[in-house]
Amino acid sequence: MKRAVVTGGTRGIGLACARKLSELGYEVTATFSSDGESAGRAKEILPAVRFVRADVSDEGAVRALFEEVGRLDVLVCNAGVSHFGQVQDVTEEAFDRVFSVNAKGVFLCCKHAVPRMLGEGGAIVAVSSVWGETGGSCESVYSASKGAVLAFCKALAKELAPSNITVNTVSPGVVETGMNARLSEEERRALEEEIPLGRFASPDEVAEAILFLAESRYITGWDLAVNGGFHI
């Protein structure tokens, strides 16, 4: 049976990925950092998926996770945190936290997943963001962290191609997840008007793009935008 790891797998895009991979017959391990309540609900929804507490910014936790999983076919780096605010108000602590999870977390997971893919090959898909592609006002630190994911994965795709390991990214636009719960109705309508398809993406729609890249054996180093035309 093929094995997959999905980080940030108890809600939104991560939970949708865990479900779809499980339905395809993968043995899925999904991680969460601290939200035990969401993990409990996820376990009820997906009893076949193994949910494990692991902070992706902690190398010890990441190493232990992949040692326990063993041989791996697919890694989905989805865990992420957001930060909204003008640059002069961003604390060093907030900056470090965003980069530790969003950028360092991808690096650590890839570092410890790759040895489990060598020999038979595999696929890595990391979740970036439309703001990683274009930059978002009042989200400079978040944008920078997601831009780092794009650059890292392009370089890693070249590095790992001889080992038959593909590395790609998906850059969602605005998605119906808890990360956007802070939006007011007015802000939501304004965003919808900027999206040519006229609505936010569902987590399932982003997960479908992730699985497409995970299952492909001849696409690597690519960023797939899933944004409804928000950025073309």
C-alpha positions in Angstrom: 0.0 0.0 0.0 1.2 3.5 -0.9 1.9 5.9 2.0 1.3 9.6 2.3 1.9 12.3 4.9 -0.2 15.4 5.0 0.9 18.2 7.3 -1.8 20.4 8.8 -4.2 17.7 8.0 -7.1 18.2 10.4 -8.9 21.1 8.7 -9.5 22.8 5.4 -7.2 21.9 2.5 -5.2 19.4 4.6 -8.3 17.5 5.7 -9.6 17.4 2.1 -6.2 16.0 0.9 -6.2 13.3 3.6 -9.7 12.2 2.7 -8.9 12.1 -1.1 -5.6 10.2 -0.6 -7.3 7.7 1.7 -10.1 7.2 -0.9 -7.4 6.4 -3.4 -6.1 3.7 -1.2 -3.1 5.4 0.4 -2.2 4.8 4.0 -2.4 8.4 5.3 -0.7 10.0 8.2 -1.9 13.6 8.9 -0.3 15.9 11.3 -1.5 18.7 13.6 0.4 21.0 15.9 -1.8 22.1 18.8 -5.5 22.0 17.8 -6.6 18.8 19.5 -10.3 19.7 19.1 -10.0 19.8 15.3 -8.0 16.6 15.4 -10.7 14.9 17.4 -13.3 15.9 14.8 -11.1 14.8 12.0 -10.6 11.3 13.5 -14.4 10.9 13.6 -14.7 11.9 9.9 -11.7 9.9 8.7 -11.2 6.9 11.0 -8.9 5.2 8.4 -6.4 8.2 8.6 -3.8 8.3 11.4 -3.6 11.7 13.0 -0.3 12.6 14.8 0.7 15.7 16.8 3.8 17.1 15.3 5.0 20.7 15.1 6.6 21.0 11.6 8.9 23.8 12.9 10.5 21.4 15.4 13.1 19.2 13.8 13.0 16.6 16.5 9.3 16.1 16.0 9.6 16.0 12.3 12.4 13.4 12.4 10.4 11.2 14.7 7.3 11.5 12.5 9.1 10.3 9.4 11.1 7.6 11.2 7.7 6.2 12.4 6.1 6.4 8.9 9.0 4.7 7.1 8.8 4.2 3.4 6.9 7.2 1.8 5.4 7.9 -1.6 3.7 11.3 -1.2 4.4 14.3 1.0 1.9 17.2 1.1 3.3 20.2 2.9 0.2 22.1 3.9 0.8 23.3 7.4 0.8 27.1 7.6 0.0 30.1 9.6 -1.0 33.6 8.5 -0.2 37.1 9.7 -2.0 40.3 8.9 -0.7 43.7 9.7 1.4 46.6 8.5 5.1 46.0 8.4 5.9 48.5 11.1 3.6 46.6 13.5 5.1 43.1 12.8 7.1 41.9 15.8 10.2 39.8 15.4 8.4 37.0 17.2 5.6 37.1 14.7 8.1 37.1 11.8 10.0 34.1 13.2 6.8 32.2 13.8 5.5 32.6 10.3 8.8 31.7 8.7 9.3 28.8 11.1 6.1 27.1 10.1 5.6 28.2 6.5 9.1 28.0 5.2 11.3 26.1 7.7 8.5 23.6 8.1 8.5 22.7 4.4 12.3 22.4 4.5 12.3 20.1 7.5 9.6 17.9 6.2 11.4 17.5 2.8 14.7 17.0 4.5 13.4 14.0 6.5 10.9 12.7 3.8 13.4 12.5 0.9 15.5 9.6 2.4 12.2 7.6 2.6 11.5 8.1 -1.1 15.0 7.3 -2.5 15.1 4.2 -4.5 11.5 4.0 -5.7 10.8 7.7 -6.2 7.9 9.8 -4.9 6.1 13.1 -5.0 6.3 16.3 -2.9 3.6 19.0 -3.2 3.8 22.1 -1.0 1.0 24.6 -0.6 2.1 28.2 -1.3 -0.3 31.1 -2.0 -1.3 33.6 -4.6 0.4 36.1 -2.2 3.6 34.1 -2.6 3.3 34.8 -6.3 2.3 38.5 -6.2 2.6 39.8 -2.7 -0.4 40.9 -0.5 -0.7 44.3 1.1 -0.5 44.1 4.9 0.6 40.5 4.5 4.3 41.1 3.7 5.7 38.5 6.0 3.2 35.8 5.0 3.8 36.7 1.3 7.6 36.4 1.8 7.3 33.0 3.6 5.1 31.6 0.7 7.5 33.1 -1.9 10.3 31.2 -0.1 8.3 28.0 -0.5 8.1 28.6 -4.3 11.8 29.2 -4.7 12.8 26.3 -2.4 10.6 23.8 -4.3 11.8 24.9 -7.7 15.4 24.3 -6.6 14.5 21.1 -4.9 12.7 19.8 -8.1 16.0 20.1 -10.0 17.9 18.4 -7.2 15.6 15.5 -6.8 14.6 14.8 -10.4 17.5 12.3 -11.0 16.0 10.3 -8.0 12.6 10.2 -9.7 11.1 12.5 -7.0 8.8 15.2 -8.3 8.5 18.5 -6.4 5.7 20.9 -7.2 3.6 23.7 -5.5 0.0 24.7 -5.5 -0.8 28.4 -5.0 -4.4 28.9 -3.9 -6.2 32.2 -4.1 -9.0 32.8 -1.5 -10.3 29.5 0.0 -13.2 28.8 2.2 -11.1 27.9 5.3 -10.8 29.2 8.9 -7.8 31.3 7.8 -10.3 33.6 6.1 -12.8 33.6 8.9 -11.6 37.1 9.9 -13.1 38.6 6.8 -16.2 40.8 7.2 -19.1 40.4 4.8 -18.1 43.6 3.1 -14.5 42.4 2.6 -15.7 39.0 1.4 -18.0 40.6 -1.3 -15.1 42.9 -2.4 -12.8 39.9 -2.8 -15.5 37.9 -4.7 -15.9 40.8 -7.1 -12.1 40.6 -7.9 -12.3 36.9 -8.7 -13.4 36.2 -12.3 -15.2 33.0 -11.3 -17.0 35.1 -8.6 -16.5 32.9 -5.6 -13.9 31.5 -3.2 -12.4 28.0 -3.8 -13.5 25.1 -1.7 -10.8 23.0 0.1 -11.8 20.1 -2.1 -11.0 22.0 -5.3 -7.5 22.8 -4.0 -7.0 19.2 -2.9 -7.9 18.0 -6.4 -5.0 20.1 -7.8 -2.6 18.8 -5.2 -3.6 15.2 -5.9 -3.2 15.8 -9.7 0.4 16.8 -9.1 1.1 14.1 -6.5 -0.1 11.4 -9.0 1.8 12.8 -12.0 5.2 11.3 -12.8 6.3 13.8 -15.4 5.5 17.2 -13.9 8.1 18.8 -11.7 9.2 22.2 -10.6 5.8 23.6 -11.4 3.5 26.0 -9.5 -0.2 25.4 -10.2 -2.4 28.4 -9.5 -5.9 27.6 -8.1 -7.4 31.0 -7.8 -10.4 31.3 -10.0 -8.6 33.8 -12.2 -7.8 36.1 -9.3 -4.2 36.3 -10.6 -3.4 35.5 -14.2 
